[in-house]
Amino acid sequence: MSMLCRQGARYFSTSSLRSVRLIKTVPELRAWRRKQIVENKTVGLVPTMGALHQGHLNLVSQSCQENDNCVVSVFVNPSQFAPHEDLNNYPRTLKSDIDKLEALENDMKSSEIIVFLPSVADMYPSGITLDVSQQRGAFVEVKGLSEQLEGFIRPQFFRGVATIVTKLLNIVVPERAYFGQKDVQQSIVVKRLVKDLLLPTEIKVAKTSREPNGLAMSSRNEYLTTESRERAKILFEALSAGEAAYKAGKTSRQEIIDEINRVLKSSDLLVEVEYIALSDKVSLEEVDKVENGLGAIISAAIRVPNKDGGKTRIIDNIILD
Amino acid sequence: MSMLCRQGARYFSTSSLRSVRLIKTVPELRAWRRKQIVENKTVGLVPTMGALHQGHLNLVSQSCQENDNCVVSVFVNPSQFAPHEDLNNYPRTLKSDIDKLEALENDMKSSEIIVFLPSVADMYPSGITLDVSQQRGAFVEVKGLSEQLEGFIRPQFFRGVATIVTKLLNIVVPERAYFGQKDVQQSIVVKRLVKDLLLPTEIKVAKTSREPNGLAMSSRNEYLTTESRERAKILFEALSAGEAAYKAGKTSRQEIIDEINRVLKSSDLLVEVEYIALSDKVSLEEVDKVENGLGAIISAAIRVPNKDGGKTRIIDNIILD
């Protein structure tokens, strides 16, 4: 709450502090949205699974700057988790999320922030099971962009993401929706579904927010031990070394990936490399070299020790221009 | 045009006859729709592939009665055709379609009818091929309702339907959209996708419009020879016999289907039966008997001789209460 007090002292008397508005049902959200249209106000959407960190707050700030009002959805989406993944343990920190957004709203002065908190039954009116083979009802798939990289490791992930994003866009109908570049494949999948399904929303991708040591911010960083969290900066260091090699004139896949691998292997952290990839910026297909003018994406996933004595996946990427 | 003149004589001087408004692009349709929202006017959507018959016009009439204004989309959707099907030969009769809608609009007096004529490139901005294995981009699937009956015979059909309906609903955002009961599985698939994807549209299913002889109206009836079109009434006669058997107390699948089969086989038309089914009204799963209070759907598909010397599929159904 210190942030709130500081800003309260700067701009407001305590009594004038605004509360963010919580909306928990789809009809209430639609009614609010309809009013915005009639009043000719623009709306930004920041879809989140909660456990908000500074990366999320940066998206919300950007949304507030570019739209009259902002909806932050907080919904841990079952359909993007596999049965063996961390749906039940995913961090849920609603009180602290609301405090952070309230502080931001008071800082923003003019924008209203709506926190949209639908239930699983709201978002999956026909129910949802994690076993894909047993799932019934409407799902959205983005073929050709969902099967590689993260989609190869997590086969149902992008089907779940595409489906929930479509639902949220259908409810909120924002002028703009905000995603972080950390999940670069997700941002490409979402851009494609918006284009193909003719949704009236512009997708904005904001640069990755990082810890002081360079580690990409992620709600799942909470799983890491203090030591692991410090040493996990190796992932960004390795990708940055790949970028430096590219800037120094190395354009072949092998040269760039070798450089990333070299840095990762120099770590004294117990790092398990899942993949390192050099991919086309549009098709996400692997490329053998970075063609002049086309650029590419270098991305990687590693697994590092967590608090439970197991491993946590962390991902990161850099876009080569 | 006789209808137009008759109505012109009834209600209007020739000079006051209205023309339906044609909208050919997505941005223009969205701009028109936004104005409707600001003016608090409701909009109905009748999605069609053109070749309008009285069944379509009945849907448009109903839409005009229940909404301030009506959008009739005319779009022959490639993704619901298999490579061997009749995409290229599907009847395209735009001039006559517009004449019919113009006559109806003048009859309706107060409602405006918009004819929405998007191009394939508008609706599939990333392109579309008929070979499902080569398709890329965003598609909508309704799992559990798309694999049986028509979906068994036409494996990509409902994926194509669900995808195009989602796109049209995203563009038009109608309060209500109208479908015919003739395509009963389609209406159930669409209801489910609207529910699951949280689209803000009510789906209305209107009873099947029939020729004087009982044959369900369909744009593909144009393919039939005059003789075939007359004798194809056997399909509705057979389903009606199944309904009569049910009303007379026969509730088992075998009894009802036997009765339908008996009538079909009595025909002197060269009828090839594709399927006869007794299905649950919600899940579309086959049922062994009609449970009291649950009802069921009896449906069938047959192939009958057409003008080209080949066969044309015709389908029909009756809902048992």
Interface residues (C-beta under 8 A of the other chain):
Chain A: V26 R30 R34 I37 V38 M123 Y124 P125 S126 Q135 R136 G137 A138 F139 V140 E141 V142 K143 G144 L145 A162 T163 T166 K167 N170 I171 V173 R192 L193 K195 D196 L197 L198 L199 P200
Chain B: V26 R30 R34 I37 V38 M123 Y124 P125 S126 Q135 R136 G137 A138 F139 V140 E141 V142 K143 G144 L145 A162 T163 T166 K167 N170 I171 V173 R192 L193 K195 D196 L197 L198 L199 P200
